[in-house]
């Protein structure tokens, strides 16, 4: 029983020491610190856009009314590597495009009926979407397209006129 009495006395002494420590400790000091701030910043910005190419001409060549090819020309402030020329959403390789000028640049591409047949198959009696866009490499940025409609008549022009409008 002595052991229990000693443990009680020790527990009481520890409890009394804690109470004395709390009673003699200094009061909590007030602080001016806060975790909110009413200041803010404002500004304006404008998103960058790519300028659309401008088609300056689109002409069709024919022999005895049969489509033999077409030539398209356009201007753009961007270099050749940023030009995307497509027919019916099939991209024409830029090796078929020539660049001249020093900005804005002038681009020309002459596409023969043989190359068109290779790219798209037979075009006789069809209307095809011709599109020129500017792209920003490594991103999904694409300018609004400059478009033309290429109509290819049948043999000897029997399926309609050959036009690029």
C-alpha positions in Angstrom: 0.0 0.0 0.0 2.9 2.3 0.6 3.7 2.0 -3.0 0.3 3.3 -4.0 0.5 6.2 -1.6 3.8 7.2 -2.9 2.5 7.1 -6.5 -0.5 9.3 -5.5 1.8 11.8 -3.8 4.0 11.9 -6.8 1.0 12.4 -9.2 -0.3 15.1 -7.0 3.0 16.9 -6.9 3.3 16.8 -10.7 -0.3 18.1 -11.1 0.5 20.9 -8.6 3.7 21.8 -10.5 1.7 22.0 -13.8 -0.9 24.3 -12.2 1.7 26.6 -10.7 3.5 26.7 -14.1 0.3 27.7 -15.9 -0.6 30.3 -13.3 2.9 31.9 -13.4 3.3 31.9 -17.2 3.0 35.2 -19.0 -0.2 36.1 -20.8 -0.5 35.5 -24.6 0.5 38.6 -26.5 -1.7 40.1 -29.1 -0.4 40.2 -32.7 -1.1 42.4 -35.7 -0.4 39.5 -38.2 -3.2 38.5 -40.5 -3.6 36.0 -43.3 -5.7 38.1 -45.6 -4.8 41.2 -47.6 -7.1 43.5 -49.4 -4.6 44.6 -52.0 -4.9 43.4 -55.6 -3.4 43.9 -59.0 -5.1 44.5 -62.3 -4.0 44.6 -65.9 -5.1 44.1 -69.4 -3.8 42.0 -72.2 -4.6 41.1 -75.8 -4.3 37.6 -77.1 -2.0 37.2 -80.0 -3.4 35.9 -83.3 -1.9 34.7 -86.6 -2.7 36.8 -89.6 -4.7 35.0 -92.3 -2.9 34.5 -95.7 -4.5 36.5 -98.6 -5.1 34.6 -101.8 -4.2 36.9 -104.7 -4.9 34.6 -107.6 -6.1 31.1 -108.5 -6.1 30.1 -112.1 -6.8 26.8 -113.9 -5.0 25.5 -116.9 -6.8 23.3 -119.5 -6.0 21.6 -122.8 -9.0 21.2 -125.1 -11.3 21.7 -122.1 -9.6 19.0 -120.1 -8.1 20.1 -116.7 -4.3 20.0 -116.7 -3.6 21.8 -113.4 -3.9 25.1 -111.5 -1.8 27.8 -109.9 -2.5 29.5 -106.7 -0.7 32.6 -105.2 -1.1 34.2 -101.8 0.7 36.7 -99.5 1.6 36.2 -95.9 3.8 38.0 -93.4 5.1 34.6 -92.2 7.9 32.4 -93.5 7.3 29.4 -95.8 7.7 26.9 -93.0 4.6 28.4 -91.4 2.4 28.0 -94.5 0.0 25.1 -94.9 -1.6 24.6 -98.3 -4.1 21.8 -98.6 -6.7 20.5 -101.1 -9.7 18.7 -99.6 -7.8 18.7 -96.2 -4.8 16.8 -97.8 -1.7 18.9 -97.1 0.5 19.7 -100.1 4.2 19.4 -99.4 5.9 22.8 -99.1 8.5 21.7 -101.7 5.7 22.5 -104.2 5.5 26.1 -102.9 7.9 28.9 -103.9 8.5 32.0 -101.8 9.5 35.4 -102.9 9.8 38.9 -101.3 11.1 39.9 -98.0 7.9 40.2 -95.9 5.1 40.2 -96.6 6.1 37.2 -98.6 4.5 36.0 -101.9 3.9 32.3 -102.3 3.0 30.4 -105.5 2.2 26.8 -106.1 1.5 25.2 -109.5 -0.2 21.8 -109.1 -0.5 19.6 -112.1 -3.4 17.2 -112.7 -0.9 14.3 -112.3 0.1 15.5 -108.8 -3.5 16.0 -107.9 -4.3 12.5 -109.0 -1.4 11.3 -106.8 -2.6 13.3 -103.8 -6.3 12.8 -104.1 -7.2 10.3 -106.9 -9.2 11.3 -109.9 -10.8 14.7 -109.6 -12.9 14.6 -112.8 -16.3 16.1 -112.2 -15.6 17.3 -108.7 -15.5 20.4 -106.6 -12.5 20.7 -104.2 -11.7 22.9 -101.2 -8.4 24.7 -101.6 -7.1 26.1 -98.3 -4.1 28.2 -97.2 -3.4 28.7 -93.5 -0.6 29.9 -91.3 0.5 27.6 -88.5 2.7 28.2 -85.5 5.0 25.2 -85.2 4.8 23.2 -82.0 1.4 24.5 -81.1 -2.2 24.2 -82.1 -2.3 27.8 -83.3 -3.7 28.1 -86.8 -4.9 31.3 -88.6 -8.3 31.5 -90.2 -8.0 29.9 -93.6 -8.0 31.6 -97.0 -10.1 29.4 -99.2 -11.0 28.8 -102.9 -13.1 26.3 -104.6 -11.5 24.3 -107.4 -14.0 22.8 -109.9 -12.7 20.1 -112.3 -14.9 19.3 -115.2 -14.9 15.9 -117.0 -12.9 15.0 -120.1 -13.0 17.6 -122.8 -14.9 19.8 -120.4 -18.1 17.7 -120.8 -18.6 17.6 -117.0 -18.5 21.3 -116.5 -16.0 24.2 -116.6 -12.6 24.1 -114.9 -12.6 27.0 -112.4 -10.9 28.2 -109.2 -13.1 30.7 -107.4 
